[in-house]
Amino acid sequence: MRFASCAHEGRRFAALVDDDVVRPLRGIEELGRDTPADVLADPPLAADGVPLEAVTLLPVVPRPGKVLCLGLNYREHVDEGVYDVPEYPVLFSKFAETLVAPGEAILVPPESSAVDYEAELAFVVGRGVRRASESSALAAVGGYTAANDVTMRDYQYRTHQWLPGKNWASSTPLGPFLVTPDEVGDPHALDISLELNGRRMQSANTAQFIFDIPRMIATISEFVPLSPGDVVLTGTPSGVGYRRDPKVLLQDGDRVAVQIERVGRLENPVAAERPAA
């Protein structure tokens, strides 16, 4: 099954996506902490559906409790940069204010001159877990979605901590749909790609992960509980714009699309941010 967080005629609701119709979940405003895996398995559907084309899609989880991300999780991406292959997952966090809906503009702030794209598979936690074993960790996944971990490289490399480069407001598209594990199948066998203005820039398969999803969940849940609605980004493959010669960086007017097999296509325009005077 596929689910979305939607807005329509002043109302917000989580919905089951049924071909070209969305069927609201009764009494549930958005996907997240109120839609654990058991709710998605037997969703409380309202009587009437709404045409998909009539709704505005929101970030698939608009207000996650946590957004945790892996860096350096594809060997070829490590090789194109300045780091060694990690022996322990490289983790950083994002704030909910970074999230962008499908079709919504990624904002290029006036302070950064090195805005880069990063196609990523993301998963949403469906069951609370703490100190998960790798053998049981996949059971915590509620569904999968696409993400674009847009990064301000000049700010990322100002310090040893990546937080300033990864947390600009309205910079991280997430969606369009949450796809349940039964529909995705093996999350470690998915083609993933990114196009910039129709040009293929990244192309890989999640089989190339250095750290697989059970390892991610076991590592994170060792130090912090994972709860329904938490979002985890799994890392980007090689081909990022900052490591090209010449560099290829996001500009006002660009259009960028992430495509993940059996998960979906996440497409966004890019626009210059114009701060209020």
N, C-alpha and C positions, 0 to 999 in steps of 0.2 A: 504494500500500500504506500501511497504518497500523501503527505500532509503539507499544509502551508499555514502561515500566519497572514491574515488578510485584513484590509480595511474596505468598507463599502457603505456609502451613504451615512458617514459619520459614526459607523459602528466598527469595532475591531472584533475579530473572532478567529480561532483556530478552525481549520477545515480539512476534511478528507478531499483529495483531488481525484475526481472520477472522470477521466477523459477531459472534456472541455467544460465540466461543471465542478464547482466546489460545494461541498455539503458541510455547513457549519457544525461544529461540535457544540452541543447544547451546554450553555453556561460556562464555556471556556474561552477566554479572551485572546489567548495566544499560546503557541507552543512554548514549552519550557518546564518549569517546576510542576505545573499542574497537569502535565501530560507524560507521566512515566510510561514505561513500556506496557504495563498492564492496561492502561487506559487506551493506548493506541491499538492494542490487540483487539479491543471490543469498544470502539469509539461510540460515545453517546450522540448519535446523529440527530440533528433537527429535521423537521419534516420537509422543508423546502430547500432546494439548491439554488445557487446563484451562478450565472455564466462566468467562467474563468476570466474571460476578456473584460468583464465589468468590474472586477475587483482590483485593488491596488495591493500588490504583494509587499509584505514587510520583510526585514531580515528574518530568516526562517525561525530563529529564536531571538526575539527582539531584546529581551532583558535577561540574558543568562547570568547565573550566579557567578560563574567563572568562565573565562576564555583562556585556555592554556594552549601553547603552541610549541611544536618541535622545530628546531633549526637543524640544518646540516644532516638531513635524514636520507639523502640520495648521494651515493659515492661520487657520481660525476659532478654534482653540484659542489660537493666539498672540493673536488679537484680543480674546479674553475675559480676558486677563491683563495683565501690566504690562511685557511685553517687546516689542521690535521683531522683525519677521520676520528670521530669521537668514540671513546670506549663506554661512555655513559650518555644517555639522551640529553641533548642541549635543550633546555626549557626556558621559555619566557612567557609572560602574560600580556593580555590585552584588556582594555576596558570596554564596557558595553557601548560607550559613546563612539567607538571606532566603527561600529557596524553600519553597513550600507545595504539597502534593499536591492533586489534585482531590478535593473533598469534605472536605478537612481545614480546620480553622478558621484564618481570618485572625485574628491576635492584635492586639487594641487595647491598647497598653501604658498603664499608669497615668500615665506622664509626658506623654503627648500628648493634647491636646483638639481636634485637627484632623486626623483620619484620613480620607483621601480615596481614592476609587477611580479607576482609569485603565485602560480596556480597550485592549489592544494586540495586534497581530499580532507574533509572534516567529518568528525562523528559527534553525535549528541548522546550524552549519557541518558540511559533509560531506567537504570536501577542504581540505588545508592550502593557504594562499595568503599571499603577501607581495607588496606593491606591485601589486595586481591592477589591470588596466585595467577601465574600466567596461564595455567591450564583451564581456569574458569573465567578469565577476565572478559572474553568476548561476550559473555552473557550480560554484561553491564551496558552494552551498546544498544541504544534505542533506535538509531537510524543514522543515515549518512547524508551528507550534502556537499556542495562545492563551496570553495572559498577562494578569495584572492587576497593574499597577505601583502597588500601594497606597503612598501617600505620606503622611508625617506633616508636614503643611504648616507647622505652627508651628516645627518643627525645620528644614525645608527653607529657610525664609526668615530663619533666625538669622544666616546668613553668606552670602557670595557663592557658596560651594561648596554643592552640593546633597547631598553625601554623607550628612550626618546625617539628613536627612529621607527618604532613599531606602533605608536599609540596616538597618531594624529586623528583628530575627530573626522568622521565621515570618510574613512580611508579603506575599510575592509568589507567588501561585498561578501554576503553569506546567503546562499539559497540556490535555486529558487524553492526547492522542495526538500522535505525530510523524507527519505526513502527507507523503508524498513529493511532490516537485515535479510529477511527471506527473499525479498525482491532483488537485492544487490548480489547475494551469493558471497563468494570469497572476496573480501575487501583487499586481498593481497594479489589480485589478478585483474586490475582495472587499468585500462588505457587512460592516460591523463594528458591534456594538451592545453595550450593557450595560444590564442590568436590576437595580434595587435593590428587593427585596421585591415583585417583579412589575411595577414601574413602569419604563418605558423612560427612561433618563437620558442615554444617548449613542447616536448613530446617525450613521454616516458610511460612506464607501467609501474603500478604500486608494488609489483614483485621485486622492485629494486630498492625498497625500503632497507635501510640499515637496521632500524629497530621496528619490529612489527607492532601491530596494535595491542596485542596482549602485553608485550613488554612496556609499551607506553602506559597502559592502564595500571599495571603492577607498579611501575616506577612512581607515577604521580600519586596513586592512592596509598603509597607507603608513607608519604609525609602529609597528605591532606585528603580528607574524604572527598570523593566525587559524588555529586548529587544529580538527580534528574534535571535535565535542562542545561547542565554544564556542557560547554563546547570545547572540543580539542581539535586543533589543526595539526596535520601530520607531516608537514614539511614540503618543500618545493623541489622539483627536479632541476637539472641544469638548463641553461639557456636564458638566465635572467639578463635584463638589459644592461645592468651596471658592469657586468663582466665581459661584455662584447667590445669589439674594437672596430669601429667607434662605438661608444656607448649608445644605447637606445633607451631613452627615458620617456616617461609619460608626460604628455603635453595637453594643454587645453584643446578640445576638439577631437581627441583620440577616441577610439572605441576598442574595448578589450573584452575578450570572451574566454571563459574557462569551460572546457568540455571534459566530463568524466563519464566513462562507460557505465551504463546502467544506473547512473546517478543523475545526470542532467547537464544542462548548459546554463551558465551564469554569465550574463552579458551586461556591461555597464558602459555608459559614456564617461568621459573624463572632462572636468571643467575646472578652470582657475577659480580658486576661492577669492571672493571679494569681500574682505572684512568690512563691517559697518564703520562708517566714518565716526 
